[in-house]
Amino acid sequence: MAKTKFLKIACPRCGKKQIVYGKSSSRVKCTNCNKLLIQPTGGKTKIRAEVKEVL
């Protein structure tokens, strides 16, 4: 079974929800307010948003 999962996160600024990959290799910004939500670190990502659900 895979150790990485998809995550449903909510932007701390505007509250918009997005689904992202747990080990994203690129930056992910909010599609509504353009705030940085995911920062790649070489392995796991640094999540700068509230995780609502693990899918």
C-alpha positions in Angstrom: 0.0 0.0 0.0 1.3 3.5 -0.8 2.5 5.7 2.0 1.6 8.9 0.3 -1.9 10.1 0.0 -4.0 12.9 -1.5 -5.0 15.6 0.9 -8.0 17.9 1.0 -6.7 21.2 2.4 -8.3 24.6 3.1 -6.6 27.9 2.5 -6.1 29.8 5.8 -6.8 33.1 4.1 -10.0 32.5 2.1 -11.1 29.0 3.1 -11.2 27.6 -0.4 -10.7 23.8 -0.4 -8.3 22.0 -2.8 -7.1 18.4 -3.3 -3.3 18.1 -3.5 -0.8 15.2 -3.5 1.0 14.6 -0.2 4.5 14.6 -1.8 4.0 17.4 -4.4 7.2 18.3 -6.2 6.0 21.8 -7.1 4.6 24.8 -5.3 0.8 24.9 -5.0 -1.0 28.2 -4.6 -4.6 28.9 -3.7 -6.6 29.3 -6.9 -8.7 32.0 -5.3 -6.3 34.3 -3.4 -2.9 33.1 -4.7 -1.5 32.3 -1.2 1.2 29.6 -1.1 -0.2 26.4 0.3 2.4 23.7 -0.4 6.2 24.2 -0.4 8.3 21.2 -1.7 11.2 20.3 0.5 12.8 17.4 -1.4 10.8 14.6 0.3 7.6 15.4 2.0 6.0 18.7 1.4 5.6 21.5 3.9 1.9 22.2 4.2 0.9 25.8 5.0 -2.8 25.1 5.1 -5.3 23.3 7.2 -5.7 19.6 6.3 -9.4 18.8 6.2 -9.3 15.2 5.1 -6.9 12.4 4.0 -8.2 10.8 0.9 
